[in-house]
């Protein structure tokens, strides 16, 4: 990909939600105050706690807040894909992935925007250069996450420390180039797949260190199914790359 990149004028932060009523009311204003170029898109999966209704009220009062409502819980990956397509249909130059539960600190957003001046994707890394910047995770989950990243790098050769992290920024050109309809993974696997597809197309990936905090409100969406998906999906990606089907 060419090194010359257009200036960033319009940024969309995509935040998937399911039962995040208490978090979303606090995190959206914090995201918006980081930079005047930033809008927020909440992709809500029919939250029974009224998250969608709350965001609709917030959007009615602020043109920088947007809402996509889905009828049921369809998963993280499909929520981001819906957000990416929404961004491409409009004039956004950069699309972020970000959690609603404050595990991703909005204060890192300006760092991402500086870093993407000379990159196509910026990843917020919990493990850059061997440093672990995770707060309040149980040791078992931390070890599993760290080993999962070693495994993903070993199989795919993807040159990043934190392939499963979900705090990311993509330039528009990346999302235009990847066939989003061909991306079918959802949890950790989705994060690996998007970065891998971009890297294989020659896009420049930059990692920046972030501090990751475990959620204090709401429930984690982690499941055994998400872990199993990531284990086999990296081999599928490697095979598709070898056979030219990626």
ZIMO-V665361 format. One record per residue. N is the residue number from 1. OMEGA is omega in radians with two decimals (NA if undefined). Layout:
N	OMEGA
N	OMEGA
This chain:
1	-3.14
2	-3.13
3	-3.10
4	-3.08
5	-3.11
6	3.11
7	-3.12
8	-3.13
9	-3.04
10	-3.00
11	3.10
12	3.03
13	-3.09
14	-3.09
15	3.06
16	3.14
17	2.92
18	-3.08
19	3.13
20	-3.06
21	-3.06
22	-3.14
23	-2.99
24	-3.13
25	-3.14
26	-2.99
27	-3.10
28	3.10
29	3.13
30	3.08
31	-3.06
32	-3.09
33	-3.11
34	-3.08
35	-3.10
36	3.14
37	-2.98
38	2.89
39	3.10
40	3.01
41	3.03
42	3.04
43	-3.03
44	-3.09
45	3.06
46	-3.08
47	3.11
48	-3.14
49	3.08
50	3.12
51	-3.11
52	-3.14
53	3.12
54	-3.13
55	3.09
56	3.10
57	3.12
58	-3.13
59	3.12
60	-3.11
61	-3.06
62	-3.10
63	3.11
64	3.13
65	-3.08
66	-3.08
67	2.90
68	3.14
69	3.08
70	-2.96
71	-3.05
72	-3.13
73	-3.02
74	3.04
75	-3.06
76	-3.08
77	-3.14
78	3.08
79	3.12
80	3.11
81	3.08
82	3.11
83	3.11
84	-3.13
85	3.09
86	-3.14
87	-3.12
88	3.11
89	-3.12
90	-2.97
91	-3.11
92	-3.14
93	-3.10
94	3.05
95	3.11
96	2.80
97	-3.14
98	3.11
99	-3.12
100	-2.90
101	3.14
102	2.98
103	3.02
104	-3.08
105	3.12
106	-3.12
107	3.09
108	-3.05
109	3.10
110	3.09
111	3.09
112	-3.07
113	3.05
114	-3.08
115	-3.05
116	3.05
117	3.14
118	3.09
119	3.10
120	3.05
121	3.01
122	3.12
123	3.00
124	-2.97
125	3.04
126	-2.99
127	-3.02
128	3.11
129	3.08
130	3.12
131	3.12
132	-3.10
133	-3.13
134	-3.09
135	2.98
136	3.02
137	2.97
138	-3.06
139	3.14
140	-3.14
141	3.12
142	3.13
143	3.13
144	-3.14
145	-3.12
146	3.13
147	3.11
148	3.12
149	3.06
150	3.14
151	-3.12
152	3.11
153	-3.11
154	-3.09
155	-3.00
156	-3.02
157	3.11
158	-2.98
159	3.08
160	3.13
161	-3.03
162	-3.09
163	-3.07
164	-3.14
165	-3.05
166	3.08
167	-2.95
168	3.06
169	-3.12
170	2.93
171	-3.10
172	-3.08
173	3.13
174	-3.09
175	3.07
176	-3.04
177	3.12
178	3.04
179	-3.07
180	3.13
181	3.13
182	-3.14
183	-3.03
184	-3.14
185	-2.98
186	-3.00
187	3.06
188	-3.10
189	3.13
190	-3.13
191	3.11
192	-3.06
193	-3.12
194	3.13
195	-3.11
196	3.13
197	3.13
198	3.14
199	3.14
200	3.09
201	3.03
202	3.13
203	-3.12
204	3.12
205	3.08
206	3.06
207	3.01
208	-3.12
209	3.01
210	2.98
211	-3.10
212	3.14
213	3.03
214	-3.11
215	3.06
216	3.09
217	3.10
218	-3.06
219	3.09
220	3.11
221	-3.14
222	3.11
223	3.09
224	3.13
225	3.12
226	3.13
227	-3.14
228	3.13
229	-3.11
230	-3.10
231	-3.08
232	-3.04
233	-3.12
234	3.09
235	3.09
236	3.11
237	3.14
238	-3.13
239	3.12
240	3.10
241	-3.13
242	-3.07
243	3.09
244	-3.11
245	-3.08
246	NA
